[in-house]
């Protein structure tokens, strides 16, 4: 499956958003993940948020290649 980002044309009927094509469950899970990461960054009060996100992104991609 290919990821499809939100294009700000959200619909809530049925099982999938007509704007991005993702399921409502996938969108809800993604929102929870983003909120969790944002909360983590805030709890440690990182000044270099962008660097943290670059490292996290790199680490996730490395794990997916294994």
Short mmCIF file of the C-alpha atoms (twelve columns), coordinates in Angstrom:
data_MODEL
# 
_entry.id   MODEL 
# 
loop_
_atom_site.group_PDB 
_atom_site.id 
_atom_site.type_symbol 
_atom_site.label_atom_id 
_atom_site.label_alt_id 
_atom_site.label_comp_id 
_atom_site.label_asym_id 
_atom_site.label_seq_id 
_atom_site.Cartn_x 
_atom_site.Cartn_y 
_atom_site.Cartn_z 
_atom_site.pdbx_PDB_model_num 
ATOM 1  C CA . UNK A 1  0.000   0.000  0.000  1 
ATOM 2  C CA . UNK A 2  1.252   3.485  -0.787 1 
ATOM 3  C CA . UNK A 3  0.883   6.250  1.821  1 
ATOM 4  C CA . UNK A 4  -1.365  9.095  0.765  1 
ATOM 5  C CA . UNK A 5  -1.022  12.348 2.736  1 
ATOM 6  C CA . UNK A 6  -3.965  14.480 3.802  1 
ATOM 7  C CA . UNK A 7  -4.998  17.077 1.240  1 
ATOM 8  C CA . UNK A 8  -7.447  18.933 3.539  1 
ATOM 9  C CA . UNK A 9  -10.530 17.533 1.812  1 
ATOM 10 C CA . UNK A 10 -11.537 15.218 4.657  1 
ATOM 11 C CA . UNK A 11 -14.756 13.245 4.600  1 
ATOM 12 C CA . UNK A 12 -16.076 11.119 7.446  1 
ATOM 13 C CA . UNK A 13 -18.685 8.928  5.768  1 
ATOM 14 C CA . UNK A 14 -17.992 5.288  4.984  1 
ATOM 15 C CA . UNK A 15 -14.745 3.548  5.884  1 
ATOM 16 C CA . UNK A 16 -12.315 5.752  3.942  1 
ATOM 17 C CA . UNK A 17 -11.724 9.466  3.507  1 
ATOM 18 C CA . UNK A 18 -12.609 10.567 -0.010 1 
ATOM 19 C CA . UNK A 19 -9.929  13.286 0.145  1 
ATOM 20 C CA . UNK A 20 -6.811  11.170 0.783  1 
ATOM 21 C CA . UNK A 21 -8.217  7.653  0.397  1 
ATOM 22 C CA . UNK A 22 -6.917  6.449  3.764  1 
ATOM 23 C CA . UNK A 23 -9.155  4.558  6.163  1 
ATOM 24 C CA . UNK A 24 -10.525 6.493  9.080  1 
ATOM 25 C CA . UNK A 25 -8.730  4.042  11.398 1 
ATOM 26 C CA . UNK A 26 -5.385  4.709  9.690  1 
ATOM 27 C CA . UNK A 27 -5.932  8.458  10.009 1 
ATOM 28 C CA . UNK A 28 -6.816  8.110  13.702 1 
ATOM 29 C CA . UNK A 29 -3.766  5.903  14.364 1 
ATOM 30 C CA . UNK A 30 -1.502  8.367  12.533 1 
ATOM 31 C CA . UNK A 31 -2.893  11.238 14.597 1 
ATOM 32 C CA . UNK A 32 -2.189  9.292  17.819 1 
ATOM 33 C CA . UNK A 33 1.373   8.585  16.666 1 
ATOM 34 C CA . UNK A 34 2.020   12.252 15.827 1 
ATOM 35 C CA . UNK A 35 0.553   13.406 19.143 1 
ATOM 36 C CA . UNK A 36 2.714   10.874 21.001 1 
ATOM 37 C CA . UNK A 37 5.900   12.055 19.275 1 
ATOM 38 C CA . UNK A 38 5.002   15.717 19.869 1 
ATOM 39 C CA . UNK A 39 4.320   14.991 23.545 1 
ATOM 40 C CA . UNK A 40 7.663   13.177 23.858 1 
ATOM 41 C CA . UNK A 41 9.533   16.144 22.350 1 
ATOM 42 C CA . UNK A 42 7.701   18.569 24.643 1 
ATOM 43 C CA . UNK A 43 8.335   16.464 27.746 1 
ATOM 44 C CA . UNK A 44 12.087  16.668 27.160 1 
ATOM 45 C CA . UNK A 45 11.888  20.287 25.999 1 
ATOM 46 C CA . UNK A 46 14.226  19.659 23.075 1 
ATOM 47 C CA . UNK A 47 15.558  22.831 21.498 1 
ATOM 48 C CA . UNK A 48 16.588  20.981 18.318 1 
ATOM 49 C CA . UNK A 49 13.253  19.426 17.383 1 
ATOM 50 C CA . UNK A 50 14.125  19.201 13.690 1 
ATOM 51 C CA . UNK A 51 17.307  17.249 14.409 1 
ATOM 52 C CA . UNK A 52 15.402  14.861 16.677 1 
ATOM 53 C CA . UNK A 53 12.879  14.232 13.899 1 
ATOM 54 C CA . UNK A 54 15.635  13.643 11.313 1 
ATOM 55 C CA . UNK A 55 17.274  11.044 13.583 1 
ATOM 56 C CA . UNK A 56 13.961  9.326  14.346 1 
ATOM 57 C CA . UNK A 57 13.069  9.237  10.644 1 
ATOM 58 C CA . UNK A 58 16.469  7.795  9.733  1 
ATOM 59 C CA . UNK A 59 16.260  5.147  12.464 1 
ATOM 60 C CA . UNK A 60 12.766  4.057  11.438 1 
ATOM 61 C CA . UNK A 61 13.796  3.744  7.793  1 
ATOM 62 C CA . UNK A 62 16.868  1.684  8.778  1 
ATOM 63 C CA . UNK A 63 14.690  -0.710 10.797 1 
ATOM 64 C CA . UNK A 64 12.310  -1.130 7.887  1 
ATOM 65 C CA . UNK A 65 15.172  -2.165 5.622  1 
ATOM 66 C CA . UNK A 66 16.121  -5.085 7.887  1 
# 
